[in-house]
Amino acid sequence: MRLVVVTQQVDPASPVLGATVDKLRALAARVDELVVLADSAVEGALPENCSVRPFRASRRAGRGLRFETALARELGRRPRPAAVLAHMCPIYAVLAAPLARPLGVDVLLWFTHWRKSRLLRAAERVSTRVLSVDERTFPLRSRKLVGIGHGIDVSGFQCVERPERSPLTLLALGRTSPAKGLETILRAVAEVPDVALRVVGPSLTEEERMYRIALERFVLEHGLLDRIDVRGPTPRHAIPTLYAQVDALVNDMRPGAADKVVYEAAATCLPVIASNPAFDSLLPEELRFAHGDVDGLAAAIRRLSVIDRNGIGRGLREIVLREHSVGVWADRVVALAR
């Protein structure tokens, strides 16, 4: 079985897209040949049965042309691929469909985000199947939608037994995007004495850089420098160590996208407090709150001091292993591609 995957970047060290490599490796273990079309790739990141076809170009039109040329070559080889999987890039589903579907090759779109767009609507229309974590992590209604879990490489996130610590230390991990609800988290921590917070993640856009400045200003103006630390990104290989150093992850991502850091943290047996309704099958009621609800989050943080955090963490890991591991994700992709 041959499978073609289209993705932006193949770089295991990337703080944003590094997890994609785990998914590609898992797919490669289940097919005879995996062909990856990517804008850029690090040499040697994938197994021997993987072929990488870069299509980077200085202009968008040139990039699209190079992509279509590379895909046409793969579709012309025998045996034809079982499917083309566009990973988080609706444009490549739109470009692939006119070439692949007339030949009987399915186009699968993997997408988990809250943002709607005309391009996404077009990609949904031309795709054979739409894959996401579940029905609440794809922003459009679609009869083509299949929930397959998030695809976490659990082997890189071992269960950690955490001792009692003072102060209780929380972690907010990810890009400093307004969609992450970081201001809500800072305000809630400010309401709960004897709690520390680490905010860790990159600022990749001007909006994210300005939001980081606003967060830092909040910390200064409210005299929280001794309790809240806003810092830059951590290399992907160091993230498990980061999870081991804290007592809970806090996540206020806006509804519509199930942030992968929640599943990663849960895989290390770390309790998670999160607002997204999509986590209701993962988290107990006492660890959930409404998006943007400062008082609700503060109450959940206070409950951390009276619950069995290690026991809850072990239960979270079991759910991730069963429903959201990269192996389960890859098995489901391959089954849909056959």
C-alpha positions as CSV (number, residue, x, y, z in Angstrom):
1,M,0.0,0.0,0.0
2,R,1.3,3.5,-1.0
3,L,0.1,6.6,0.8
4,V,0.8,10.2,-0.1
5,V,0.8,12.8,2.7
6,V,1.0,16.6,2.1
7,T,2.2,18.7,5.0
8,Q,3.9,22.0,5.6
9,Q,7.2,21.0,7.3
10,V,9.0,17.8,8.3
11,D,11.1,18.8,11.2
12,P,11.0,16.9,14.5
13,A,12.5,19.9,16.4
14,S,9.8,22.4,15.3
15,P,7.9,23.7,18.4
16,V,4.7,24.0,16.3
17,L,4.9,21.2,13.7
18,G,7.3,18.7,15.2
19,A,4.4,16.4,16.2
20,T,3.6,15.9,12.5
21,V,6.8,13.8,12.2
22,D,5.4,11.4,14.8
23,K,2.3,10.9,12.7
24,L,4.3,10.4,9.5
25,R,6.5,7.7,11.2
26,A,3.4,5.9,12.5
27,L,1.9,5.9,9.0
28,A,5.1,4.7,7.5
29,A,5.1,1.7,9.9
30,R,1.7,0.7,8.4
31,V,2.2,1.0,4.7
32,D,4.7,-0.3,2.1
33,E,5.7,3.2,1.0
34,L,4.9,6.7,2.3
35,V,5.4,9.6,0.0
36,V,5.6,13.0,1.8
37,L,5.1,16.2,-0.2
38,A,6.3,19.1,1.9
39,D,7.3,22.7,1.7
40,S,10.5,21.9,3.6
41,A,12.0,18.8,5.3
42,V,14.9,17.9,7.5
43,E,17.0,15.1,6.0
44,G,16.9,11.8,7.8
45,A,13.8,12.5,9.9
46,L,11.7,9.7,8.4
47,P,12.1,5.9,8.0
48,E,13.6,4.3,4.9
49,N,10.3,3.5,3.3
50,C,9.5,7.2,3.1
51,S,10.2,9.5,0.1
52,V,10.1,13.2,0.6
53,R,9.3,15.5,-2.3
54,P,9.9,19.2,-1.4
55,F,8.0,21.8,-3.4
56,R,9.2,25.0,-1.9
57,A,9.2,28.1,-4.2
58,S,9.7,31.8,-3.6
59,R,6.2,32.6,-4.9
60,R,2.8,31.1,-4.1
61,A,2.0,30.3,-7.7
62,G,5.3,28.5,-8.2
63,R,4.8,26.5,-5.0
64,G,1.4,25.4,-6.2
65,L,2.8,24.4,-9.6
66,R,5.6,22.4,-8.1
67,F,3.2,20.7,-5.7
68,E,0.9,19.7,-8.6
69,T,3.8,18.5,-10.6
70,A,5.1,16.3,-7.8
71,L,1.7,14.9,-7.0
72,A,1.0,14.1,-10.7
73,R,4.3,12.1,-10.8
74,E,3.2,10.1,-7.8
75,L,-0.3,9.5,-9.2
76,G,1.3,8.2,-12.4
77,R,3.4,5.6,-10.6
78,R,2.2,2.0,-10.2
79,P,0.6,1.0,-8.0
80,R,-1.3,4.2,-7.5
81,P,-1.5,5.5,-4.0
82,A,-4.5,4.4,-1.9
83,A,-5.2,8.0,-0.9
84,V,-3.7,11.5,-0.6
85,L,-3.9,12.9,2.9
86,A,-3.7,16.7,3.2
87,H,-2.5,17.5,6.7
88,M,-3.9,20.8,8.1
89,C,-3.6,22.5,4.7
90,P,-7.0,22.8,2.9
91,I,-5.4,24.3,-0.1
92,Y,-3.6,21.1,-0.9
93,A,-6.9,19.1,-0.8
94,V,-8.3,21.6,-3.2
95,L,-5.3,21.3,-5.6
96,A,-5.1,17.5,-5.2
97,A,-8.7,16.6,-5.9
98,P,-8.8,17.4,-9.6
99,L,-5.7,15.2,-10.2
100,A,-6.5,12.3,-7.7
101,R,-10.2,11.7,-7.7
102,P,-10.7,11.1,-11.4
103,L,-8.1,8.3,-11.1
104,G,-10.1,6.8,-8.2
105,V,-7.6,8.0,-5.5
106,D,-9.4,9.3,-2.4
107,V,-8.5,12.7,-1.0
108,L,-8.5,12.8,2.8
109,L,-8.4,16.1,4.7
110,W,-7.1,16.2,8.3
111,F,-8.1,19.4,10.0
112,T,-8.6,20.4,13.6
113,H,-9.1,24.1,14.2
114,W,-11.8,26.6,15.0
115,R,-11.3,28.9,12.0
116,K,-13.8,28.7,9.1
117,S,-12.9,29.9,5.6
118,R,-14.1,29.7,2.0
119,L,-11.0,27.7,1.3
120,L,-11.9,25.2,4.0
121,R,-15.5,24.9,2.6
122,A,-14.0,24.2,-0.8
123,A,-11.7,21.6,0.6
124,E,-14.6,19.9,2.4
125,R,-16.6,19.7,-0.8
126,V,-13.8,18.1,-2.9
127,S,-12.4,15.7,-0.2
128,T,-13.6,12.1,0.0
129,R,-13.4,12.2,3.8
130,V,-12.7,14.8,6.4
131,L,-10.7,13.6,9.5
132,S,-10.6,15.4,12.8
133,V,-10.2,14.7,16.5
134,D,-14.0,14.5,16.8
135,E,-17.1,16.3,15.4
136,R,-16.5,19.4,17.6
137,T,-13.0,20.0,16.3
138,F,-13.9,20.7,12.7
139,P,-15.7,24.1,12.2
140,L,-18.1,23.0,9.5
141,R,-21.0,20.6,9.5
142,S,-20.1,17.7,7.2
143,R,-21.4,14.2,6.6
144,K,-17.9,13.3,5.5
145,L,-16.5,14.0,8.9
146,V,-14.8,11.1,10.9
147,G,-13.4,11.5,14.4
148,I,-10.1,9.5,14.7
149,G,-8.5,11.0,17.9
150,H,-5.6,13.4,18.1
151,G,-2.5,11.2,17.4
152,I,-0.1,11.7,20.3
153,D,3.2,9.8,20.3
154,V,2.7,8.5,23.9
155,S,6.1,6.8,23.8
156,G,7.7,10.2,24.2
157,F,5.5,11.1,27.2
158,Q,6.1,8.8,30.2
159,C,3.9,8.8,33.2
160,V,5.4,10.8,36.1
161,E,4.5,10.6,39.7
162,R,4.5,14.1,41.1
163,P,5.3,14.9,44.7
164,E,3.5,17.5,46.8
165,R,5.0,20.9,46.0
166,S,4.7,24.4,47.3
167,P,3.7,26.6,45.6
168,L,1.4,24.6,43.3
169,T,2.8,25.2,39.9
170,L,0.7,25.5,36.7
171,L,1.8,25.5,33.1
172,A,0.2,27.2,30.1
173,L,1.9,25.9,26.9
174,G,1.7,27.1,23.3
175,R,1.8,30.1,21.1
176,T,0.9,33.4,22.6
177,S,-2.3,33.7,20.5
178,P,-5.4,35.5,21.8
179,A,-7.3,32.4,20.9
180,K,-5.4,30.6,23.7
181,G,-7.2,32.6,26.5
182,L,-4.0,33.4,28.3
183,E,-5.3,36.6,29.9
184,T,-8.1,34.6,31.5
185,I,-5.5,32.2,33.0
186,L,-3.4,35.1,34.3
187,R,-6.4,36.7,35.9
188,A,-7.5,33.4,37.5
189,V,-4.0,32.7,38.9
190,A,-3.9,36.3,40.4
191,E,-7.1,35.4,42.4
192,V,-5.5,32.3,44.0
193,P,-2.7,32.8,46.5
194,D,0.2,30.4,46.7
195,V,0.0,29.3,43.1
196,A,2.7,29.9,40.4
197,L,2.3,29.9,36.7
198,R,4.7,29.3,33.8
199,V,3.6,30.6,30.4
200,V,5.8,28.9,27.8
201,G,5.6,29.2,24.0
202,P,6.6,31.1,20.8
203,S,5.2,34.3,19.4
204,L,5.3,33.8,15.6
205,T,3.1,36.7,14.3
206,E,2.8,40.4,15.1
207,E,-0.5,39.7,16.8
208,E,1.1,37.1,19.0
209,R,4.1,39.3,19.8
210,M,1.8,42.2,20.8
211,Y,-0.3,39.8,23.0
212,R,2.8,38.6,24.7
213,I,3.7,42.2,25.6
214,A,0.2,42.7,27.0
215,L,0.6,39.6,29.2
216,E,4.0,40.8,30.4
217,R,2.5,44.2,31.2
218,F,-0.4,42.5,33.2
219,V,2.2,40.6,35.3
220,L,4.1,43.8,36.0
221,E,1.0,46.0,36.8
222,H,-0.4,43.4,39.2
223,G,2.8,42.7,41.0
224,L,2.9,39.1,40.0
225,L,6.6,38.8,38.9
226,D,7.3,36.4,41.8
227,R,4.4,34.1,40.7
228,I,4.0,34.3,36.9
229,D,6.9,33.7,34.5
230,V,6.2,34.4,30.8
231,R,9.0,32.9,28.7
232,G,9.8,31.9,25.2
233,P,9.4,28.5,23.5
234,T,10.9,25.2,24.7
235,P,12.5,22.8,22.2
236,R,10.2,19.9,21.5
237,H,12.5,17.3,23.0
238,A,12.4,19.2,26.3
239,I,8.6,19.4,26.7
240,P,8.3,16.1,28.6
241,T,10.7,17.5,31.2
242,L,8.6,20.7,31.4
243,Y,5.5,18.6,32.1
244,A,7.3,16.8,34.9
245,Q,8.2,20.0,36.6
246,V,4.7,21.3,37.1
247,D,1.5,20.1,38.9
248,A,-1.1,20.8,36.3
249,L,-1.6,22.2,32.8
250,V,-4.1,25.0,32.2
251,N,-5.7,25.5,28.8
252,D,-8.4,28.0,27.7
253,M,-8.2,27.5,23.9
254,R,-11.4,28.8,22.3
255,P,-14.0,26.2,21.3
256,G,-13.4,24.4,18.0
257,A,-9.9,23.1,18.4
258,A,-8.7,20.5,20.8
259,D,-5.2,21.6,21.7
260,K,-2.7,18.8,21.4
261,V,-0.8,19.9,24.5
262,V,-3.8,18.8,26.6
263,Y,-3.4,15.2,25.4
264,E,0.4,15.3,25.6
265,A,0.2,16.5,29.2
266,A,-2.4,13.9,30.1
267,A,-0.1,11.2,28.6
268,T,2.4,12.1,31.3
269,C,-0.3,11.7,34.0
270,L,-0.4,15.4,34.5
271,P,-3.8,16.8,35.6
272,V,-5.3,19.2,33.1
273,I,-7.8,22.1,33.6
274,A,-9.4,23.0,30.3
275,S,-12.4,24.8,28.9
276,N,-12.9,23.3,25.5
277,P,-16.2,21.3,25.4
278,A,-14.4,18.7,23.2
279,F,-12.5,17.6,26.4
280,D,-15.6,16.4,28.1
281,S,-14.7,12.8,27.2
282,L,-11.2,13.2,28.7
283,L,-11.5,15.4,31.8
284,P,-13.7,15.0,34.9
285,E,-16.2,17.8,35.6
286,E,-14.0,19.3,38.4
287,L,-11.2,20.0,35.9
288,R,-13.3,21.9,33.4
289,F,-14.6,25.5,33.2
290,A,-16.3,27.7,30.7
291,H,-14.1,29.5,28.1
292,G,-13.1,33.0,29.5
293,D,-14.6,32.3,32.9
294,V,-12.0,33.7,35.4
295,D,-13.9,32.7,38.5
296,G,-14.7,29.3,37.2
297,L,-11.0,28.7,36.4
298,A,-9.9,30.0,39.8
299,A,-12.3,27.6,41.5
300,A,-10.9,24.7,39.4
301,I,-7.4,25.7,40.4
302,R,-8.4,25.7,44.1
303,R,-9.8,22.2,43.7
304,L,-6.4,20.9,42.7
305,S,-5.2,21.1,46.3
306,V,-7.9,18.7,47.5
307,I,-8.0,16.0,44.8
308,D,-5.8,13.0,44.1
309,R,-3.8,14.6,41.3
310,N,-1.6,11.5,40.7
311,G,-4.7,9.2,40.6
312,I,-6.5,11.5,38.2
313,G,-3.4,11.8,36.0
314,R,-3.1,8.0,35.6
315,G,-6.8,7.9,34.5
316,L,-6.1,10.6,31.9
317,R,-3.2,8.7,30.5
318,E,-5.3,5.6,30.0
319,I,-7.8,7.5,28.0
320,V,-5.1,9.0,25.8
321,L,-3.6,5.5,25.2
322,R,-7.0,4.1,24.2
323,E,-8.3,6.9,22.0
324,H,-5.6,9.5,21.1
325,S,-2.3,7.7,20.6
326,V,-0.5,8.1,17.3
327,G,-0.8,4.4,16.7
328,V,-4.6,4.5,17.0
329,W,-4.6,7.6,14.8
330,A,-2.5,6.0,12.1
331,D,-4.5,2.7,12.2
332,R,-7.7,4.7,11.6
333,V,-6.2,6.7,8.7
334,V,-5.0,3.6,7.0
335,A,-8.3,1.9,7.5
336,L,-10.1,4.8,5.8
337,A,-7.5,5.0,3.0
338,R,-8.0,1.3,2.0
